[in-house]
């Protein structure tokens, strides 16, 4: 499996290539510069790998929840590139990518992922990382005030996402007993890993069926 992965759902902007298990990535923390950076990143990474978009099997894209503009930027580019090169796409949860990235860095299996959603709210969900590296959602992805976050009892929980940096003082005391934040921003390399697994399991769709996940009405 050879695929391109795009991630712009937060202040970070990243692109990755998954080449039969080998990963190449470009990552930059660049608020409000996603549109400027994303396509040059794709071109630079393809040049580094010595491959063309037409030689790939699919495109994986982080579809949210996240910043409305960021989610739209990656989704629109994924659709455009997929249509231009006759490639299928696979939609990857931004929160699941954070859980997989946290696992990659720490090895922890159970994750509470909470990403700043602005308006004094968080996007959040619980995940379990399975033996093959998939992220299994234990609760639905949701948006709520920080005070609504909770932890199921029967696991050693780790936490990821930007929610603690922004809303740490409003999050219930019991959650602070979990392992410290491992990963703040999602990365395209984890979108690529999840996308490759989804593609192998038949989770590819035509680009016109790609749908961003906002969890609340876009404005």
N, CA, C and O of each residue as an XYZ file, in Angstrom:
876
protein
N       0.836     -1.195      0.000
C       0.000      0.000      0.000
C       0.878      1.255      0.000
O       1.797      1.390      0.807
N       0.571      2.158     -0.918
C       1.289      3.421     -1.022
C       0.248      4.546     -1.003
O      -0.606      4.636     -1.885
N       0.337      5.391      0.012
C      -0.666      6.441      0.082
C      -0.090      7.744      0.627
O       0.930      7.768      1.316
N      -0.788      8.821      0.289
C      -0.502     10.159      0.775
C      -1.454     10.455      1.914
O      -2.630     10.099      1.838
N      -0.973     11.103      2.978
C      -1.821     11.492      4.106
C      -1.705     12.988      4.346
O      -0.614     13.555      4.292
N      -2.842     13.622      4.613
C      -2.918     15.060      4.848
C      -3.539     15.324      6.211
O      -4.509     14.672      6.597
N      -2.964     16.302      6.951
C      -3.499     16.629      8.270
C      -3.402     18.136      8.502
O      -2.299     18.674      8.588
N      -4.549     18.827      8.605
C      -4.555     20.271      8.860
C      -5.675     20.672      9.811
O      -6.115     21.821      9.778
N      -6.143     19.770     10.647
C      -7.324     20.034     11.470
C      -7.048     20.907     12.688
O      -7.980     21.312     13.383
N      -5.766     21.203     12.956
C      -5.399     22.043     14.100
C      -4.433     23.124     13.610
O      -4.347     23.373     12.408
N      -3.715     23.759     14.517
C      -2.716     24.757     14.120
C      -1.527     24.134     13.406
O      -0.740     24.844     12.778
N      -1.386     22.820     13.493
C      -0.281     22.129     12.815
C      -0.686     21.760     11.395
O      -1.862     21.549     11.097
N       0.314     21.689     10.533
C       0.119     21.300      9.140
C       1.137     20.206      8.820
O       2.338     20.403      9.006
N       0.666     19.062      8.344
C       1.614     17.999      8.042
C       1.129     17.140      6.886
O      -0.066     17.027      6.614
N       2.105     16.542      6.221
C       1.890     15.663      5.074
C       2.784     14.449      5.267
O       3.917     14.581      5.731
N       2.295     13.278      4.919
C       3.110     12.066      5.038
C       2.876     11.158      3.843
O       1.816     11.185      3.217
N       3.873     10.366      3.545
C       3.753      9.288      2.567
C       3.946      7.963      3.289
O       4.905      7.783      4.039
N       3.034      7.053      3.056
C       3.155      5.676      3.541
C       3.534      4.823      2.344
O       2.737      4.661      1.421
N       4.730      4.284      2.349
C       5.243      3.523      1.218
C       5.527      2.094      1.676
O       6.649      1.758      2.056
N       4.492      1.267      1.632
C       4.598     -0.132      2.058
C       5.181     -0.243      3.464
O       6.027     -1.098      3.726
N       4.724      0.626      4.365
C       5.152      0.584      5.755
C       6.230      1.583      6.119
O       6.411      1.887      7.298
N       6.944      2.097      5.146
C       7.914      3.164      5.404
C       7.182      4.501      5.381
O       6.327      4.732      4.526
N       7.522      5.384      6.328
C       6.821      6.661      6.431
C       7.800      7.810      6.260
O       8.863      7.831      6.880
N       7.433      8.766      5.413
C       8.121     10.040      5.287
C       7.136     11.134      5.673
O       5.959     11.054      5.322
N       7.599     12.155      6.390
C       6.684     13.187      6.856
C       7.328     14.562      6.812
O       8.530     14.711      7.033
N       6.504     15.566      6.521
C       6.846     16.969      6.749
C       5.813     17.538      7.698
O       4.614     17.339      7.504
N       6.264     18.248      8.727
C       5.379     18.764      9.778
C       5.798     20.179     10.119
O       6.988     20.465     10.257
N       4.824     21.064     10.257
C       5.125     22.433     10.678
C       3.966     22.964     11.508
O       2.803     22.795     11.141
N       4.284     23.604     12.621
C       3.279     24.309     13.417
C       3.095     25.673     12.781
O       3.963     26.538     12.900
N       1.966     25.871     12.102
C       1.803     27.042     11.241
C       0.357     27.514     11.231
O      -0.355     27.294     10.251
N      -0.091     28.159     12.307
C      -1.482     28.626     12.351
C      -1.818     29.524     11.156
O      -1.065     30.433     10.808
N      -2.972     29.242     10.539
C      -3.527     30.042      9.450
C      -2.667     30.057      8.182
O      -2.832     30.935      7.335
N      -1.749     29.091      8.046
C      -0.922     29.011      6.835
C      -1.112     27.691      6.096
O      -0.311     27.351      5.226
N      -2.154     26.951      6.430
C      -2.338     25.628      5.849
C      -2.475     25.677      4.326
O      -1.863     24.881      3.614
N      -3.280     26.613      3.839
C      -3.495     26.695      2.395
C      -2.189     27.005      1.660
O      -1.931     26.477      0.578
N      -1.381     27.861      2.261
C      -0.093     28.237      1.667
C       0.894     27.080      1.645
O       1.650     26.926      0.685
N       0.892     26.265      2.697
C       1.947     25.268      2.882
C       1.626     23.889      2.322
O       2.534     23.156      1.928
N       0.356     23.529      2.282
C       0.024     22.113      2.097
C       0.477     21.556      0.754
O       1.150     20.527      0.707
N       0.120     22.216     -0.325
C       0.485     21.672     -1.640
C       1.998     21.660     -1.867
O       2.507     20.669     -2.391
N       2.754     22.719     -1.496
C       4.217     22.619     -1.608
C       4.801     21.487     -0.771
O       5.777     20.858     -1.180
N       4.216     21.220      0.395
C       4.673     20.091      1.208
C       4.477     18.771      0.467
O       5.355     17.909      0.473
N       3.321     18.623     -0.167
C       3.049     17.406     -0.935
C       4.080     17.242     -2.047
O       4.633     16.158     -2.233
N       4.339     18.323     -2.787
C       5.299     18.252     -3.896
C       6.696     17.915     -3.395
O       7.395     17.100     -3.999
N       7.111     18.545     -2.280
C       8.450     18.301     -1.742
C       8.600     16.866     -1.258
O       9.645     16.247     -1.458
N       7.568     16.339     -0.627
C       7.650     14.979     -0.103
C       7.682     13.958     -1.235
O       8.419     12.975     -1.165
N       6.885     14.187     -2.277
C       6.922     13.283     -3.428
C       8.292     13.326     -4.111
O       8.809     12.297     -4.547
N       8.873     14.530     -4.199
C      10.208     14.643     -4.792
C      11.236     13.905     -3.948
O      12.121     13.241     -4.489
N      11.126     14.015     -2.625
C      12.056     13.310     -1.728
C      11.945     11.796     -1.899
O      12.949     11.084     -1.889
N      10.716     11.318     -2.056
C      10.488      9.879     -2.169
C      10.714      9.366     -3.585
O      10.819      8.158     -3.801
N      10.789     10.287     -4.560
C      10.947      9.872     -5.948
C       9.724      9.202     -6.513
O       9.830      8.259     -7.297
N       8.543      9.690     -6.115
C       7.314      9.090     -6.617
C       6.365     10.184     -7.088
O       6.524     11.352     -6.733
N       5.387      9.800     -7.880
C       4.356     10.727     -8.337
C       3.044     10.379     -7.656
O       2.860      9.257     -7.183
N       2.132     11.344     -7.609
C       0.827     11.068     -7.019
C       0.101      9.963     -7.784
O      -0.616      9.157     -7.192
N       0.289      9.932     -9.084
C      -0.372      8.911     -9.884
C       0.100      7.499     -9.597
O      -0.583      6.537     -9.946
N       1.274      7.358     -8.958
C       1.785      6.026     -8.641
C       1.275      5.505     -7.299
O       1.577      4.376     -6.912
N       0.496      6.335     -6.585
C      -0.005      5.930     -5.275
C      -1.294      5.133     -5.407
O      -1.921      5.095     -6.465
N      -1.676      4.490     -4.292
C      -2.908      3.697     -4.271
C      -4.099      4.459     -3.710
O      -5.243      4.145     -4.040
N      -3.845      5.467     -2.857
C      -4.953      6.143     -2.185
C      -4.451      7.401     -1.495
O      -3.248      7.641     -1.392
N      -5.404      8.196     -1.024
C      -5.120      9.372     -0.192
C      -5.896      9.227      1.109
O      -7.096      8.949      1.095
N      -5.214      9.414      2.225
C      -5.856      9.432      3.547
C      -5.887     10.869      4.037
O      -4.915     11.606      3.866
N      -6.986     11.270      4.638
C      -7.100     12.649      5.099
C      -7.754     12.686      6.472
O      -8.725     11.979      6.741
N      -7.198     13.526      7.330
C      -7.759     13.776      8.654
C      -8.982     14.675      8.489
O      -8.853     15.830      8.085
N     -10.170     14.149      8.800
C     -11.418     14.851      8.490
C     -12.070     15.509      9.704
O     -13.212     15.961      9.622
N     -11.353     15.569     10.834
C     -11.912     16.196     12.010
C     -12.360     15.152     13.024
O     -12.203     13.948     12.823
N     -12.921     15.653     14.118
C     -13.260     17.046     14.384
C     -12.027     17.909     14.615
O     -10.993     17.447     15.097
N     -12.176     19.176     14.253
C     -11.084     20.125     14.416
C     -11.537     21.488     13.943
O     -12.733     21.741     13.805
N     -10.580     22.364     13.694
C     -10.900     23.708     13.217
C     -11.615     23.616     11.878
O     -11.162     22.900     10.985
N     -12.725     24.328     11.726
C     -13.523     24.220     10.506
C     -12.693     24.490      9.254
O     -12.729     23.709      8.303
N     -11.944     25.598      9.255
C     -11.168     25.948      8.067
C     -10.104     24.899      7.785
O      -9.925     24.496      6.635
N      -9.395     24.451      8.819
C      -8.358     23.451      8.636
C      -8.901     22.149      8.087
O      -8.310     21.562      7.181
N     -10.018     21.693      8.625
C     -10.623     20.454      8.142
C     -11.017     20.588      6.677
O     -10.828     19.658      5.893
N     -11.564     21.743      6.307
C     -11.969     21.948      4.915
C     -10.764     21.991      3.977
O     -10.832     21.474      2.862
N      -9.661     22.603      4.415
C      -8.474     22.716      3.562
C      -7.970     21.332      3.159
O      -7.765     21.069      1.974
N      -7.770     20.446      4.138
C      -7.248     19.115      3.817
C      -8.252     18.302      3.014
O      -7.876     17.603      2.073
N      -9.524     18.389      3.379
C     -10.535     17.612      2.669
C     -10.646     18.054      1.211
O     -10.746     17.221      0.310
N     -10.627     19.367      0.987
C     -10.748     19.879     -0.382
C      -9.543     19.475     -1.226
O      -9.696     19.086     -2.384
N      -8.335     19.568     -0.645
C      -7.154     19.185     -1.408
C      -7.156     17.686     -1.686
O      -6.801     17.257     -2.784
N      -7.553     16.889     -0.698
C      -7.620     15.443     -0.914
C      -8.580     15.109     -2.046
O      -8.273     14.275     -2.897
N      -9.733     15.754     -2.061
C     -10.694     15.502     -3.136
C     -10.124     15.926     -4.494
O     -10.241     15.199     -5.480
N      -9.508     17.109     -4.529
C      -8.967     17.586     -5.797
C      -7.870     16.694     -6.341
O      -7.866     16.359     -7.526
N      -6.932     16.306     -5.477
C      -5.841     15.435     -5.922
C      -6.352     14.053     -6.313
O      -5.889     13.464     -7.290
N      -7.307     13.542     -5.545
C      -7.842     12.214     -5.840
C      -8.572     12.202     -7.181
O      -8.432     11.262     -7.963
N      -9.346     13.243     -7.439
C     -10.045     13.312     -8.720
C      -9.063     13.467     -9.883
O      -9.227     12.852    -10.937
N      -8.039     14.301     -9.672
C      -7.073     14.544    -10.746
C      -6.268     13.299    -11.089
O      -5.866     13.113    -12.238
N      -6.030     12.439    -10.090
C      -5.168     11.274    -10.312
C      -5.925      9.953    -10.217
O      -5.312      8.887    -10.163
N      -7.246     10.021    -10.198
C      -8.108      8.840    -10.177
C      -7.745      7.912     -9.011
O      -7.482      6.724     -9.196
N      -7.739      8.494     -7.809
C      -7.403      7.748     -6.609
C      -8.595      7.701     -5.652
O      -9.358      8.665     -5.582
N      -8.769      6.614     -4.925
C      -9.764      6.592     -3.852
C      -9.217      7.301     -2.619
O      -8.026      7.599     -2.537
N     -10.094      7.562     -1.670
C      -9.687      8.236     -0.439
C     -10.186      7.442      0.762
O     -11.086      6.611      0.644
N      -9.590      7.711      1.914
C     -10.091      7.166      3.167
C     -10.070      8.266      4.214
O      -9.082      8.988      4.349
N     -11.163      8.389      4.953
C     -11.328      9.438      5.961
C     -10.866      8.930      7.317
O     -11.315      7.880      7.776
N      -9.968      9.673      7.959
C      -9.392      9.278      9.248
C      -9.821     10.279     10.316
O      -9.751     11.488     10.098
N     -10.259      9.786     11.450
C     -10.616     10.651     12.565
C      -9.382     11.361     13.110
O      -8.356     10.730     13.365
N      -9.485     12.668     13.285
C      -8.379     13.439     13.868
C      -8.096     12.989     15.290
O      -6.934     12.891     15.686
N      -9.139     12.713     16.067
C      -8.935     12.280     17.449
C      -8.302     10.896     17.503
O      -7.435     10.644     18.340
N      -8.726      9.999     16.621
C      -8.107      8.674     16.585
C      -6.636      8.763     16.204
O      -5.814      8.017     16.737
N      -6.293      9.670     15.286
C      -4.886      9.853     14.912
C      -4.061     10.327     16.102
O      -2.908      9.923     16.256
N      -4.640     11.178     16.944
C      -3.938     11.613     18.155
C      -3.699     10.429     19.096
O      -2.623     10.309     19.681
N      -4.690      9.566     19.240
C      -4.510      8.396     20.095
C      -3.411      7.486     19.564
O      -2.583      6.996     20.332
N      -3.399      7.259     18.257
C      -2.369      6.415     17.641
C      -0.996      7.064     17.788
O      -0.012      6.374     18.053
N      -0.923      8.381     17.618
C       0.352      9.069     17.802
C       0.850      8.998     19.232
O       2.042      8.808     19.473
N      -0.062      9.152     20.180
C       0.331      9.006     21.580
C       0.852      7.619     21.880
O       1.842      7.462     22.594
N       0.186      6.604     21.333
C       0.646      5.228     21.500
C       2.026      5.024     20.876
O       2.879      4.342     21.443
N       2.231      5.615     19.717
C       3.538      5.508     19.045
C       4.657      6.051     19.938
O       5.761      5.505     19.958
N       4.374      7.107     20.663
C       5.400      7.748     21.491
C       5.557      7.113     22.870
O       6.656      7.097     23.425
N       4.468      6.592     23.423
C       4.524      6.138     24.822
C       4.209      4.669     25.023
O       4.586      4.097     26.046
N       3.524      4.040     24.068
C       3.135      2.649     24.224
C       1.857      2.435     25.005
O       1.398      1.299     25.120
N       1.268      3.486     25.544
C       0.028      3.341     26.315
C      -1.105      2.881     25.406
O      -1.139      3.211     24.220
N      -2.036      2.112     25.982
C      -3.088      1.500     25.179
C      -4.435      2.208     25.284
O      -5.252      2.099     24.370
N      -4.684      2.928     26.372
C      -5.987      3.558     26.581
C      -5.825      5.072     26.622
O      -4.982      5.608     27.341
N      -6.665      5.756     25.821
C      -6.461      7.191     25.601
C      -7.734      7.995     25.783
O      -8.800      7.640     25.280
N      -7.592      9.085     26.515
C      -8.588     10.145     26.507
C      -7.990     11.273     25.673
O      -7.020     11.912     26.078
N      -8.582     11.508     24.503
C      -8.098     12.548     23.594
C      -9.053     13.734     23.698
O     -10.265     13.572     23.555
N      -8.515     14.915     23.945
C      -9.344     16.125     24.033
C      -8.641     17.263     23.310
O      -7.527     17.650     23.663
N      -9.300     17.783     22.306
C      -8.735     18.847     21.479
C      -9.547     20.124     21.688
O     -10.776     20.083     21.735
N      -8.854     21.257     21.812
C      -9.541     22.534     21.977
C     -10.492     22.769     20.805
O     -10.087     22.705     19.644
N     -11.770     23.043     21.120
C     -12.775     23.314     20.093
C     -13.197     24.781     20.083
O     -14.123     25.160     19.365
N     -12.517     25.608     20.882
C     -12.884     27.010     21.048
C     -14.297     27.118     21.616
O     -14.925     26.097     21.895
N     -14.802     28.330     21.790
C     -16.115     28.561     22.402
C     -16.221     27.897     23.769
O     -17.310     27.506     24.188
N     -15.084     27.765     24.471
C     -15.045     27.131     25.790
C     -15.511     25.677     25.743
O     -16.180     25.206     26.663
N     -15.155     24.966     24.666
C     -15.527     23.567     24.518
C     -14.345     22.731     24.043
O     -13.328     23.254     23.588
N     -14.512     21.414     24.163
C     -13.511     20.456     23.706
C     -14.158     19.423     22.793
O     -15.312     19.040     22.987
N     -13.392     18.975     21.786
C     -13.717     17.755     21.063
C     -13.030     16.615     21.807
O     -11.840     16.714     22.109
N     -13.747     15.538     22.108
C     -13.087     14.489     22.889
C     -13.736     13.122     22.676
O     -14.878     13.005     22.231
N     -12.951     12.085     23.018
C     -13.415     10.702     22.955
C     -12.382      9.814     23.646
O     -11.241     10.224     23.863
N     -12.792      8.603     23.984
C     -11.895      7.587     24.550
C     -11.549      6.558     23.479
O     -12.393      6.203     22.657
N     -10.304      6.080     23.491
C      -9.846      5.088     22.516
C      -9.028      4.000     23.195
O      -8.388      4.226     24.222
N      -9.065      2.825     22.602
C      -8.166      1.728     22.944
C      -7.350      1.392     21.708
O      -7.902      1.216     20.622
N      -6.024      1.301     21.874
C      -5.157      0.901     20.763
C      -5.028     -0.619     20.785
O      -4.564     -1.202     21.765
N      -5.444     -1.242     19.700
C      -5.424     -2.695     19.599
C      -4.035     -3.187     19.188
O      -3.171     -2.398     18.805
N      -3.838     -4.511     19.274
C      -2.517     -5.082     19.014
C      -1.990     -4.740     17.628
O      -0.788     -4.536     17.458
N      -2.865     -4.675     16.645
C      -2.420     -4.387     15.278
C      -2.247     -2.894     15.026
O      -1.911     -2.494     13.912
N      -2.472     -2.065     16.041
C      -2.248     -0.625     15.904
C      -3.476      0.183     15.570
O      -3.391      1.405     15.448
N      -4.626     -0.467     15.417
C      -5.858      0.270     15.161
C      -6.321      0.985     16.425
O      -6.013      0.559     17.538
N      -7.064      2.074     16.244
C      -7.648      2.803     17.369
C      -9.137      2.471     17.417
O      -9.883      2.817     16.501
N      -9.564      1.808     18.474
C     -10.980      1.464     18.636
C     -11.643      2.500     19.522
O     -11.226      2.703     20.662
N     -12.674      3.156     19.009
C     -13.388      4.161     19.796
C     -14.212      3.473     20.876
O     -15.016      2.588     20.583
N     -14.009      3.881     22.127
C     -14.771      3.336     23.243
C     -15.992      4.185     23.549
O     -16.939      3.704     24.172
N     -15.986      5.432     23.122
C     -17.127      6.325     23.265
C     -17.257      7.125     21.974
O     -16.275      7.263     21.245
N     -18.433      7.651     21.675
C     -18.572      8.487     20.477
C     -17.741      9.759     20.603
O     -17.535     10.267     21.705
N     -17.269     10.266     19.479
C     -16.632     11.573     19.476
C     -17.703     12.620     19.775
O     -18.812     12.545     19.247
N     -17.373     13.592     20.620
C     -18.358     14.568     21.036
C     -17.718     15.911     21.302
O     -16.497     16.021     21.407
N     -18.552     16.934     21.410
C     -18.092     18.268     21.762
C     -18.881     18.708     22.987
O     -20.104     18.571     23.034
N     -18.164     19.242     23.988
C     -18.832     19.638     25.224
C     -17.940     20.589     26.003
O     -16.768     20.746     25.659
N     -18.467     21.235     27.052
C     -17.612     22.006     27.960
C     -16.595     21.093     28.642
O     -16.854     19.901     28.805
N     -15.446     21.633     29.040
C     -14.413     20.810     29.683
C     -14.902     20.069     30.920
O     -14.414     18.979     31.219
N     -15.847     20.640     31.635
C     -16.329     20.016     32.870
C     -17.045     18.698     32.624
O     -17.270     17.939     33.567
N     -17.408     18.407     31.376
C     -18.135     17.172     31.075
C     -17.213     15.994     30.810
O     -17.690     14.867     30.682
N     -15.907     16.218     30.724
C     -14.987     15.109     30.474
C     -15.045     14.117     31.623
O     -15.254     14.485     32.779
N     -14.853     12.838     31.271
C     -14.864     11.794     32.294
C     -13.892     10.694     31.887
O     -13.463     10.619     30.735
N     -13.550      9.839     32.855
C     -12.693      8.689     32.600
C     -13.374      7.424     33.092
O     -13.720      7.350     34.272
N     -13.584      6.421     32.240
C     -14.015      5.114     32.742
C     -12.978      4.574     33.726
O     -11.791      4.881     33.612
N     -13.419      3.781     34.676
C     -12.543      3.402     35.787
C     -11.516      2.332     35.448
O     -10.380      2.412     35.915
N     -11.878      1.339     34.654
C     -11.079      0.117     34.593
C      -9.980      0.156     33.535
O      -9.937     -0.708     32.660
N      -9.098      1.139     33.604
C      -7.960      1.185     32.678
C      -6.943      2.199     33.192
O      -7.262      3.089     33.981
N      -5.701      2.034     32.715
C      -4.644      3.010     32.993
C      -4.659      3.998     31.837
O      -4.192      3.677     30.744
N      -5.187      5.195     32.062
C      -5.445      6.137     30.984
C      -4.288      7.084     30.743
O      -3.644      7.554     31.680
N      -4.034      7.356     29.472
C      -3.115      8.407     29.063
C      -3.929      9.472     28.338
O      -5.037      9.196     27.879
N      -3.392     10.686     28.232
C      -4.148     11.778     27.632
C      -3.340     12.430     26.509
O      -2.110     12.469     26.549
N      -4.055     12.935     25.517
C      -3.424     13.577     24.363
C      -4.322     14.702     23.879
O      -5.519     14.725     24.166
N      -3.729     15.637     23.139
C      -4.481     16.739     22.566
C      -4.191     18.063     23.247
O      -3.554     18.120     24.298
N      -4.672     19.121     22.623
C      -4.391     20.478     23.107
C      -5.329     20.926     24.216
O      -5.155     22.014     24.763
N      -6.318     20.110     24.558
C      -7.324     20.523     25.530
C      -6.771     20.897     26.878
O      -7.281     21.807     27.531
N      -5.713     20.193     27.313
C      -5.185     20.456     28.656
C      -4.420     21.763     28.714
O      -4.429     22.438     29.743
N      -3.766     22.126     27.638
C      -3.042     23.396     27.625
C      -3.997     24.578     27.679
O      -3.661     25.619     28.243
N      -5.174     24.430     27.105
C      -6.122     25.541     27.001
C      -7.121     25.542     28.148
O      -7.476     26.603     28.662
N      -7.575     24.358     28.553
C      -8.682     24.281     29.518
C      -8.335     23.477     30.764
O      -9.235     23.014     31.465
N      -7.054     23.303     31.052
C      -6.660     22.447     32.165
C      -7.312     22.803     33.482
O      -7.644     21.911     34.262
N      -7.504     24.082     33.750
C      -8.091     24.502     35.017
C      -9.558     24.186     35.148
O     -10.110     24.246     36.247
N     -10.213     23.845     34.030
C     -11.651     23.572     34.052
C     -11.968     22.094     33.983
O     -13.135     21.710     34.050
N     -10.945     21.251     33.849
C     -11.155     19.816     33.705
C     -11.189     19.174     35.079
O     -10.419     19.551     35.963
N     -12.075     18.207     35.264
C     -12.268     17.569     36.567
C     -10.959     17.057     37.144
O     -10.109     16.542     36.419
N     -10.805     17.202     38.453
C      -9.547     16.848     39.121
C      -9.143     15.399     38.880
O      -7.957     15.112     38.719
N     -10.104     14.483     38.851
C      -9.777     13.077     38.697
C      -9.075     12.761     37.400
O      -8.309     11.799     37.337
N      -9.311     13.541     36.360
C      -8.682     13.286     35.067
C      -7.204     13.632     35.101
O      -6.419     13.064     34.342
N      -6.815     14.557     35.971
C      -5.406     14.927     36.057
C      -4.549     13.797     36.621
O      -3.321     13.876     36.588
N      -5.186     12.745     37.139
C      -4.432     11.589     37.620
C      -3.961     10.704     36.477
O      -3.113      9.836     36.683
N      -4.490     10.902     35.283
C      -4.043     10.120     34.124
C      -2.620     10.519     33.747
O      -2.099     11.528     34.223
N      -1.999      9.715     32.887
C      -0.642     10.035     32.433
C      -0.632     11.394     31.738
O      -1.614     11.757     31.090
N       0.454     12.147     31.858
C       0.505     13.487     31.251
C       0.326     13.452     29.740
O       0.462     12.408     29.102
N       0.019     14.614     29.188
C      -0.199     14.733     27.746
C       1.046     14.267     26.997
O       2.155     14.724     27.271
N       0.849     13.363     26.060
C       1.949     12.805     25.271
C       2.103     13.523     23.939
O       3.221     13.780     23.492
N       0.982     13.845     23.305
C       1.004     14.449     21.980
C      -0.050     15.543     21.936
O      -1.211     15.303     22.265
N       0.349     16.742     21.531
C      -0.569     17.882     21.520
C      -1.279     18.006     20.183
O      -2.489     18.229     20.145
N      -0.543     17.863     19.082
C      -1.105     18.050     17.748
C      -1.075     16.744     16.962
O      -0.098     16.000     17.046
N      -2.131     16.454     16.199
C      -2.107     15.265     15.341
C      -1.052     15.403     14.252
O      -0.704     16.512     13.846
N      -0.547     14.262     13.783
C       0.482     14.249     12.749
C       0.054     13.356     11.585
O      -0.617     12.340     11.767
N       0.462     13.765     10.389
C       0.080     13.027      9.182
C       0.617     11.609      9.182
O       0.003     10.731      8.576
N       1.742     11.350      9.840
C       2.265      9.989      9.848
C       1.298      9.027     10.524
O       1.229      7.857     10.147
N       0.548      9.501     11.520
C      -0.426      8.642     12.191
C      -1.715      8.546     11.380
O      -2.383      7.512     11.401
N      -2.067      9.607     10.670
C      -3.163      9.536      9.702
C      -2.824      8.505      8.626
O      -3.686      7.734      8.205
N      -1.570      8.496      8.183
C      -1.133      7.530      7.168
C      -1.230      6.106      7.675
O      -1.711      5.227      6.961
N      -0.782      5.865      8.897
C      -0.827      4.509      9.449
C      -2.264      4.013      9.573
O      -2.569      2.880      9.199
N      -3.148      4.864     10.101
C      -4.552      4.483     10.198
C      -5.181      4.332      8.814
O      -5.958      3.407      8.574
N      -4.839      5.246      7.906
C      -5.393      5.180      6.565
C      -5.004      3.914      5.839
O      -5.823      3.326      5.133
N      -3.757      3.483      6.003
C      -3.310      2.247      5.354
C      -4.082      1.040      5.881
O      -4.438      0.142      5.119
N      -4.338      1.026      7.190
C      -5.099     -0.091      7.765
C      -6.550     -0.056      7.283
O      -7.131     -1.090      6.953
N      -7.126      1.149      7.249
C      -8.497      1.263      6.760
C      -8.598      0.843      5.300
O      -9.552      0.171      4.906
N      -7.618      1.238      4.502
C      -7.623      0.875      3.085
C      -7.525     -0.636      2.917
O      -8.236     -1.219      2.098
N      -6.647     -1.273      3.688
C      -6.484     -2.725      3.592
C      -7.753     -3.462      4.007
O      -8.009     -4.580      3.561
N      -8.551     -2.815      4.874
C      -9.797     -3.429      5.339
C     -10.992     -3.066      4.453
O     -12.133     -3.381      4.790
N     -10.733     -2.412      3.334
C     -11.803     -2.072      2.417
C     -12.455     -0.724      2.672
O     -13.556     -0.457      2.190
N     -11.767      0.133      3.438
C     -12.350      1.409      3.814
C     -12.035      2.549      2.870
O     -11.820      3.675      3.317
N     -12.002      2.287      1.588
C     -11.751      3.321      0.584
C     -13.056      3.733     -0.083
O     -13.928      2.898     -0.323
N     -13.188      5.021     -0.383
C     -14.373      5.528     -1.073
C     -13.925      6.441     -2.201
O     -12.771      6.868     -2.241
N     -14.822      6.733     -3.102
C     -14.515      7.701     -4.146
C     -14.487      9.102     -3.531
O     -15.189      9.356     -2.552
N     -13.689     10.013     -4.088
C     -13.461     11.310     -3.439
C     -14.721     12.135     -3.226
O     -14.783     12.916     -2.277
N     -15.721     11.984     -4.079
C     -16.930     12.783     -3.901
C     -17.721     12.385     -2.660
O     -18.615     13.118     -2.238
N     -17.406     11.238     -2.074
C     -18.083     10.796     -0.863
C     -17.332     11.185      0.413
O     -17.773     10.846      1.512
N     -16.222     11.881      0.287
C     -15.467     12.308      1.461
C     -16.240     13.395      2.198
O     -16.671     14.372      1.586
N     -16.419     13.234      3.510
C     -17.212     14.186      4.291
C     -16.465     14.596      5.555
O     -16.119     13.733      6.361
N     -16.207     15.893      5.752
C     -15.600     16.357      7.001
C     -16.508     16.074      8.197
O     -17.725     15.957      8.059
N     -15.888     15.967      9.373
C     -16.625     15.745     10.623
C     -16.480     17.001     11.474
O     -15.382     17.334     11.919
N     -17.587     17.690     11.696
C     -17.531     18.947     12.452
C     -18.079     18.807     13.872
O     -17.628     19.530     14.761
N     -19.022     17.919     14.118
C     -19.708     17.707     15.391
C     -20.648     18.840     15.800
O     -21.488     18.663     16.682
N     -20.511     19.985     15.171
C     -21.457     21.082     15.388
C     -21.519     21.872     14.086
O     -20.615     21.752     13.259
N     -22.551     22.667     13.883
C     -22.703     23.362     12.603
C     -21.491     24.223     12.270
O     -20.997     24.962     13.122
N     -21.011     24.130     11.034
C     -19.897     24.968     10.584
C     -20.350     26.403     10.462
O     -21.484     26.687     10.077
N     -19.437     27.308     10.800
C     -19.743     28.753     10.685
C     -18.638     29.408      9.896
O     -18.675     30.617      9.669
